[in-house]
Amino acid sequence: MDKFMREAIKEAKKGLAEGGIPIGSVLVKAGRIIGRGYNRRVQLSSAILHAEMDCLQNAGRLTGSDYKKCVLYSTLSPCSMCSGAILLYKIPRVVIGENRTFKGPEEYCRKKGVKIRNLNSPECVQLMRDFIKAKPNLWNEDIGK
């Protein structure tokens, strides 16, 4: 398993331990994690704090040229909102843990030049399947169903 995805999984497990949704993310520049986050919608009663958004927030203010040198790791395929942030800041590469339990607009992102790599991680799939089975209403709220 990729060492940065392992860190994203740690973030996802923090969210789960706090009663939230187990999705984690890290932002990497030049082989170093510069931001990390996890889905905190439940914990902070937020409409927007998906893992990727929390990660970008925690990375702080960066320049456009900084974002263009980054790779965003997420345990789950980014949704439309998070993909919008990826496109806005022109983050060129995204590595996802899985897209079996949820698939965001990956093809659209690819058409816009984002390189997406899916690790098809059994651990990421199981984390989400267990959560969705245990809390389907919360999951549906998170993805706007």
C-alpha positions as CSV (number, residue, x, y, z in Angstrom):
1,M,0.0,0.0,0.0
2,D,1.2,3.5,-0.9
3,K,2.6,5.3,2.2
4,F,0.5,8.4,1.5
5,M,-2.7,6.4,1.1
6,R,-1.9,4.7,4.5
7,E,-1.9,8.2,6.0
8,A,-5.2,9.0,4.3
9,I,-6.6,5.8,5.8
10,K,-5.4,7.0,9.3
11,E,-7.3,10.2,8.8
12,A,-10.5,8.2,7.7
13,K,-10.3,6.2,10.9
14,K,-10.0,9.3,13.0
15,G,-13.3,10.5,11.5
16,L,-14.9,7.1,12.2
17,A,-13.7,7.1,15.8
18,E,-15.4,10.5,16.3
19,G,-18.7,9.3,15.0
20,G,-18.2,10.7,11.5
21,I,-17.9,9.3,8.0
22,P,-14.6,7.3,7.4
23,I,-13.1,9.2,4.5
24,G,-9.6,10.7,4.7
25,S,-7.3,12.7,2.6
26,V,-3.7,14.1,2.4
27,L,-2.1,16.6,0.1
28,V,1.4,15.9,-0.9
29,K,4.0,18.3,-2.4
30,A,7.6,17.2,-3.2
31,G,7.1,13.9,-1.4
32,R,6.0,15.6,1.8
33,I,2.5,15.8,3.4
34,I,1.5,19.5,3.6
35,G,-2.2,19.0,4.5
36,R,-4.3,16.3,6.0
37,G,-8.0,16.0,6.8
38,Y,-11.0,13.8,7.2
39,N,-14.8,14.1,6.7
40,R,-16.0,16.3,9.6
41,R,-19.5,17.1,8.5
42,V,-21.1,15.4,11.5
43,Q,-18.6,16.5,14.1
44,L,-18.7,20.2,13.1
45,S,-22.3,20.2,11.7
46,S,-20.8,21.4,8.4
47,A,-22.3,21.4,5.0
48,I,-18.9,21.2,3.2
49,L,-16.2,19.5,5.3
50,H,-15.7,16.5,3.2
51,A,-12.2,14.9,3.7
52,E,-10.7,16.6,0.7
53,M,-12.1,20.0,1.6
54,D,-10.8,19.6,5.2
55,C,-7.4,18.6,3.9
56,L,-7.2,21.7,1.6
57,Q,-8.3,23.9,4.4
58,N,-5.7,22.4,6.7
59,A,-2.9,22.9,4.1
60,G,-3.5,26.6,4.4
61,R,-3.3,29.2,1.7
62,L,-1.1,28.1,-1.2
63,T,-0.2,29.7,-4.5
64,G,-1.5,28.4,-7.8
65,S,2.0,27.2,-8.7
66,D,2.1,25.2,-5.4
67,Y,-1.2,23.4,-6.1
68,K,0.1,22.5,-9.6
69,K,3.0,20.5,-7.9
70,C,0.7,18.6,-5.6
71,V,-0.9,15.2,-5.5
72,L,-4.2,14.7,-3.5
73,Y,-4.8,11.4,-1.9
74,S,-8.3,10.4,-0.9
75,T,-9.6,7.1,0.5
76,L,-12.7,7.5,-1.7
77,S,-13.4,8.9,-5.2
78,P,-14.0,12.7,-4.7
79,C,-17.6,14.0,-5.1
80,S,-18.6,16.8,-7.4
81,M,-17.8,19.5,-4.7
82,C,-14.4,18.1,-3.9
83,S,-13.6,17.6,-7.6
84,G,-14.6,21.2,-8.2
85,A,-11.9,22.3,-5.7
86,I,-9.4,20.0,-7.4
87,L,-10.2,21.6,-10.8
88,L,-10.3,25.1,-9.4
89,Y,-6.8,24.8,-8.0
90,K,-5.5,22.7,-10.9
91,I,-4.2,19.9,-8.7
92,P,-2.8,17.6,-11.5
93,R,-2.9,14.2,-9.8
94,V,-5.4,12.4,-7.6
95,V,-4.9,9.0,-6.0
96,I,-8.0,7.4,-4.7
97,G,-8.4,4.4,-2.4
98,E,-11.5,3.1,-4.2
99,N,-14.5,4.0,-6.2
100,R,-16.7,0.9,-5.8
101,T,-18.9,2.3,-3.0
102,F,-19.0,5.8,-4.5
103,K,-17.8,7.2,-7.8
104,G,-17.5,10.9,-8.3
105,P,-17.1,12.7,-11.6
106,E,-13.8,11.1,-12.5
107,E,-14.3,11.1,-16.2
108,Y,-15.0,14.8,-16.2
109,C,-11.9,15.5,-14.2
110,R,-9.8,13.4,-16.6
111,K,-11.3,15.4,-19.5
112,K,-10.0,18.5,-17.7
113,G,-6.5,17.1,-17.5
114,V,-6.5,15.5,-14.0
115,K,-4.6,12.2,-13.8
116,I,-6.5,9.8,-11.5
117,R,-5.1,6.6,-10.1
118,N,-7.4,4.1,-8.4
119,L,-5.6,1.8,-5.9
120,N,-8.7,-0.4,-5.5
121,S,-7.8,-0.9,-1.9
122,P,-9.7,-3.7,-0.2
123,E,-9.2,-1.9,3.1
124,C,-10.8,1.3,1.8
125,V,-13.7,-0.6,0.3
126,Q,-14.4,-2.5,3.5
127,L,-14.2,0.7,5.6
128,M,-16.9,2.3,3.5
129,R,-19.1,-0.9,3.1
130,D,-19.1,-1.4,6.9
131,F,-20.0,2.3,7.5
132,I,-22.7,2.4,4.8
133,K,-24.3,-0.8,6.2
134,A,-24.2,0.6,9.8
135,K,-25.4,4.1,9.0
136,P,-27.1,4.3,5.6
137,N,-29.1,7.5,6.4
138,L,-25.9,9.4,7.4
139,W,-24.2,8.2,4.2
140,N,-27.0,9.3,2.0
141,E,-27.0,12.7,3.7
142,D,-23.3,13.0,3.0
143,I,-23.7,12.4,-0.7
144,G,-26.8,14.5,-1.1
145,K,-29.4,11.7,-1.5
